[in-house]
Amino acid sequence: MAKHYEALQRAEAQRRRKLVGEPAPLAPAEWDTTPATAPTQKDGLFDRAKSLSKKVISAKETAGEINKRRIAMLQPDSVAAEQFRTLRGRIDSLASQQLIKTVAVVSANAGEGKSMASINLAIVTSMSVGRKVLLVDCDFRRPRIHTSLGIEPVVGLAEVLDGSADLGDAISKVDSLNMDVLPVRTRPENPSELLASNAMSETIAKLGESYDQIILDTPACLGLPDAKTVSEFSDGVVLVVRAGVTPKQDVEAVLEVLDQRRVLGLLLNGTESESVRRSYS
């Protein structure tokens, strides 16, 4: 799996030289055809991933945490926002060769920047002239989209999937942005089953008729089937990796779980320069 980590190694070297802003640009995935051994239960990988996903998160997030997830909206001229424009440009370039209307953003574990990447990618994509963009929160376990964008939904994705609400009623408009959001309002008791349902497939297909670009914010991948399920509804997948946090074996495990034909590349998060760090404070 050595080739999988070339981009990560280059980015880490850049981080040490303090030449990189947050996050590093997307790099097209290069695949090693050498079979790899999938992690097993005895490796302890999935137990550790489940433990990470069950960490107690404070109900009250700080303003700084929320603002970091929408930096492209608050500071559209910042280094971070420009990096997401670079990401958008790379995806657009790949889309000239294949259909990439729906993009799922995934991470191995919680807290690695998946929602931050989803939100900011959707924001900069919505800045494109004439492009209709939708951001869908598919994380029933730890929804972050509505609080990050200041949305108070009456109904959300769960209500649409269980048939208690219409799709149009669940979509919210983001003030000051040319972007719509399908948020999560309630956390269902059967999140995995709802995401794997025919209703979810039909909803994504219906949304594809109305939007030029759809960004799917997924749950953490390891230990849960949700991200794998959601990624199957997408045309492409971006894997978010947090520098110095995401274990190498977790990256390898995610690449084994996902359909590698859909993976567009890796996004390295957590390599901000001093100037970017100050802009978040």
Buried (B, 14 or more C-beta within 10 A) or exposed (E): BEEBBEBBEBBBEBBEEEEBBBBBBBBEBEEEEEEEEEBEEEEEBBEBBBEBBEEEEEEEBEEEBBBBBBBBBBBBEBBBBBBBBBBBEBBBEBBEEEEBBBBBBBBBBBBBBBBBBBBBBBBBBBBBEEBBBBBBBBBBBBBBBBBBBEBEBEBBBBBBBBEEBEBEEBBBEBEEBBBBBBBBBBEBEEBBEBBBBEBBBEBBEEBBEEBBBBBBBBBBBBBBBBBBBBBBBBBBBBBBBBBEBBBEBBBBBBBBBBEEEBBBBBBBBBBBBEEBEEBBE
